[in-house]
């Protein structure tokens, strides 16, 4: 079995578990006695925990030079609190919240370290990063669909069990993946300072914060908004699936062409299409028009994501490869999305679908930022 296939098998548990977790964690929290307001607070604190914890896992991987071992430790830390949560004695807000936050801190190691492992393995062994990442997206959809059946058949506790099994599958599979050569960080090296001294890296963080954060209204309120407009849950599910299918198509079919273009130009083109997507979302709740807009997820999310990964892996100091990826995941994706979701939660009761205009504004800001800054981007190898 080749290295790419082994990586797909290894990451399958992580992606499928995240599909279950993102979609159905609210069901598990509610079953433990949390009110709607408490669930919202718990989700916000969980996001904040991931923002803080992810760079620490990345720095540990760089300092120790053992990416697989650190990732396994994170996944085990993510799984064990969920097992404890299943005990009948665990009930109410504070005990459930404490276990959720510990689990979130551990699980934050998963995706950024997986991306580091797959990217560096792809460069070393000559396979396509996009192929392996597209398989992950398909497994995420499988987790969403499988989780829906499991919750309906087995009840809320199945959410925890499915996530635990997914995390443990990744841990068990890690030894089958070839070790990724790591340049061990010097003992005296600061964790973030060399990264933030790099102009390209700062621009990646800022532009990703705007473009990825602009998905906040979609992630948090599109289902509610479309449902109140009379769109059935089945159609809403199809609309969400369309976005992920678009993501997979881009990764599988356009990966070679994408790699030929300047990643900054790709980011600007993607920002333009993202603006179109959010303007359209503000203007219509017609299911057919939304079906036309949803494949633009491949542009609003996937293209900026791939461009950012390419820039990060080409421009970051080798001894901070994992740190660079985890800081990006925290400050370039999770933190801005969480903050904007909090803002949207305040504005949505007043603005309803008009919150998508705000998302369009952030996308325009991302385009302008990259356009202004790229003329002064340091050539590769200069920093």
C-alpha positions, 0 to 999 in steps of 0.5 A, a space after each residue: 500500500 502506498 503512502 498516500 493510501 495509508 494517509 487517507 486511511 489514517 485521516 479517515 477517522 479524524 474527518 469522519 469524527 469531525 463530520 459527526 462532531 460539527 453537526 451533532 455535538 449540540 444534541 449531546 450537550 442538550 442531552 446532558 442538561 444544557 439549555 440553548 444559551 448554555 450550548 451557545 456559550 459552550 460552543 464559543 468557549 470550545 472554539 476559544 480553547 482550540 485557538 489557544 491550544 492548537 499552536 501549543 501542539 504545533 510547537 511541541 511537534 517542532 520542539 520534539 521533532 515527533 509529529 506523529 507522537 504529538 498528534 496521537 497525544 492530542 487525539 487521545 486527549 480529545 477522546 478520553 473526556 468524551 468517554 467520561 462524559 458518557 458516565 451517568 454521573 456527568 450531568 449539568 453545565 459545568 461538568 459537561 463544559 469542563 470535559 468538552 473544553 479538555 476534549 477540544 484542546 486535545 482535538 485541536 491538534 488534529 487537522 493542522 498537524 494532519 495537513 502538515 503531515 500530508 503536505 510534507 509527505 506529498 513533497 517527499 514522495 511525489 503524490 498529490 496533497 489535494 487527492 488526500 485532502 479531497 478524500 478527507 472531505 468525502 469522509 467528512 460528508 460520510 460522518 455527517 450522513 452516518 451521524 444522522 442515522 446513528 443519532 436517530 437510531 441509537 440516541 445522543 450518546 452515539 455522538 460521543 462514541 462515534 467521535 471517540 472511535 474516529 479519534 482512536 482509529 487515527 491514533 491506531 493508524 498513525 504508526 502505519 504512516 511513514 515518519 515525516 522528517 522534521 527539523 527540530 526547533 532550537 531550544 532557544 527559538 521563540 514559538 511565533 516570533 520568526 513566523 510573524 517576522 515573515 511578511 507573507 505569513 502575516 498577510 496569509 493570516 490577515 487575508 485568511 481571517 477575512 475570507 475564512 471568517 466571512 463564512 461565519 453567517 453561513 456556518 452558523 445561521 444559513 440552515 435557520 435562515 433557509 428553513 424559516 424561508 420555507 426550504 425543507 431540511 432535505 433541500 438544505 442538506 443537499 445545499 450543504 452537500 453541494 458545497 463540499 462536492 464543489 470542494 472535492 471537485 476542485 481538489 481532484 480535477 483542478 489541482 494541477 492547474 491551480 499549482 501553476 498560478 501565483 497563490 496570491 492571484 488565486 486568493 484575489 480571484 477566490 475573494 471575488 467569487 466569495 463576494 458574489 456568493 455572499 451577495 447572492 445569499 443576501 439577495 435570495 432564498 430561492 432554492 434553485 438560485 441557492 443551488 447555483 451559488 453553493 458550488 462557489 464554496 470551492 472558491 470562497 473556502 477551498 482555493 484560499 485554503 490551498 493557496 494559504 497552505 502553499 505559501 505557508 509551506 514554502 515560506 515558513 522556517 523549516 523548524 517551525 513547520 507544524 507551528 506555522 500550520 497550527 497558528 494559521 488554523 487558530 489565528 487565520 481560521 478558527 479565531 476570526 470565524 468564532 468572533 464573527 459568528 458571535 457578531 452575527 449572532 447579535 445581528 441576525 435577529 435584527 438583520 436576518 439575511 442581510 448579515 450576508 452583506 457583512 460577509 461580502 464586505 469582509 470578502 471585498 476587504 480580503 481582496 483589497 488587502 491582498 491586492 495592495 500588499 502583494 506588490 510588496 511581497 518578498 520574493 521566495 527565498 528572501 526571508 
